[in-house]
Amino acid sequence: MNITLLSLAFVQSALLAMGQVMLKIGLLRMEPFAWSYAFWRSVLLNWQFALCGICFGAASLLWMYIIKNYPISTAYPLISLSYVFGMIAAIIFFHEHVEVSKWIGVLLIMAGCYIISR
């Protein structure tokens, strides 16, 4: 396994998960959707929503680099690492309870990434 690819995929997946966290936080802080000044003001002044876009943009640029320089059959499955980060973020940022069955799923995802990357 190419350590560089794994490192890049790790960063890219972390950026995707961070973007999702910022999206959820930003949406929770927005006014309910309406064609009103208050709604659009809540969109434009929402730094979490803006950070979400920055994270997604950076993850996309990194993904373009990855698929240009590495075999997609190896690189693509590594995106599923973002599910692992998402699960951890759910616990840390949203204080969600994660059932054992979900942890088993995360372990299977990690095992699958390992097997595919070999």
Contacts in CASP RR format, 6 or more apart in sequence:
PFRMAT RR
TARGET T0000
AUTHOR 0000-0000-0000
METHOD contacts of the structure
MODEL  1
MNITLLSLAFVQSALLAMGQVMLKIGLLRMEPFAWSYAFWRSVLLNWQFA
LCGICFGAASLLWMYIIKNYPISTAYPLISLSYVFGMIAAIIFFHEHVEV
SKWIGVLLIMAGCYIISR
1 117 0 8 1.000
1 118 0 8 1.000
2 70 0 8 1.000
2 74 0 8 1.000
5 66 0 8 1.000
5 70 0 8 1.000
5 74 0 8 1.000
5 75 0 8 1.000
5 78 0 8 1.000
5 117 0 8 1.000
6 78 0 8 1.000
6 117 0 8 1.000
8 62 0 8 1.000
8 65 0 8 1.000
8 66 0 8 1.000
9 66 0 8 1.000
9 75 0 8 1.000
9 78 0 8 1.000
9 79 0 8 1.000
9 81 0 8 1.000
10 81 0 8 1.000
11 62 0 8 1.000
12 59 0 8 1.000
12 62 0 8 1.000
12 63 0 8 1.000
12 66 0 8 1.000
12 79 0 8 1.000
12 82 0 8 1.000
13 78 0 8 1.000
13 79 0 8 1.000
13 80 0 8 1.000
13 81 0 8 1.000
13 82 0 8 1.000
13 84 0 8 1.000
13 85 0 8 1.000
14 82 0 8 1.000
14 85 0 8 1.000
15 55 0 8 1.000
15 56 0 8 1.000
15 58 0 8 1.000
15 59 0 8 1.000
15 62 0 8 1.000
16 55 0 8 1.000
16 56 0 8 1.000
16 59 0 8 1.000
16 79 0 8 1.000
16 82 0 8 1.000
16 85 0 8 1.000
17 82 0 8 1.000
17 85 0 8 1.000
17 86 0 8 1.000
17 88 0 8 1.000
17 89 0 8 1.000
18 55 0 8 1.000
18 85 0 8 1.000
18 89 0 8 1.000
19 51 0 8 1.000
19 52 0 8 1.000
19 53 0 8 1.000
19 55 0 8 1.000
19 56 0 8 1.000
19 59 0 8 1.000
20 52 0 8 1.000
20 86 0 8 1.000
20 89 0 8 1.000
21 86 0 8 1.000
21 89 0 8 1.000
21 93 0 8 1.000
22 48 0 8 1.000
22 49 0 8 1.000
22 51 0 8 1.000
22 52 0 8 1.000
22 53 0 8 1.000
22 55 0 8 1.000
23 48 0 8 1.000
23 49 0 8 1.000
23 52 0 8 1.000
24 94 0 8 1.000
25 48 0 8 1.000
25 93 0 8 1.000
26 46 0 8 1.000
26 48 0 8 1.000
26 49 0 8 1.000
26 52 0 8 1.000
27 49 0 8 1.000
29 42 0 8 1.000
29 46 0 8 1.000
29 48 0 8 1.000
30 39 0 8 1.000
30 42 0 8 1.000
30 43 0 8 1.000
30 46 0 8 1.000
30 49 0 8 1.000
31 38 0 8 1.000
31 39 0 8 1.000
31 41 0 8 1.000
31 42 0 8 1.000
32 39 0 8 1.000
33 39 0 8 1.000
43 49 0 8 1.000
63 79 0 8 1.000
66 75 0 8 1.000
67 75 0 8 1.000
67 76 0 8 1.000
74 116 0 8 1.000
74 117 0 8 1.000
77 112 0 8 1.000
77 113 0 8 1.000
77 116 0 8 1.000
77 117 0 8 1.000
78 113 0 8 1.000
78 116 0 8 1.000
78 117 0 8 1.000
80 109 0 8 1.000
80 112 0 8 1.000
80 113 0 8 1.000
81 109 0 8 1.000
81 110 0 8 1.000
81 113 0 8 1.000
83 106 0 8 1.000
83 109 0 8 1.000
84 106 0 8 1.000
84 109 0 8 1.000
84 110 0 8 1.000
87 98 0 8 1.000
87 102 0 8 1.000
87 103 0 8 1.000
87 106 0 8 1.000
90 96 0 8 1.000
90 98 0 8 1.000
91 98 0 8 1.000
END
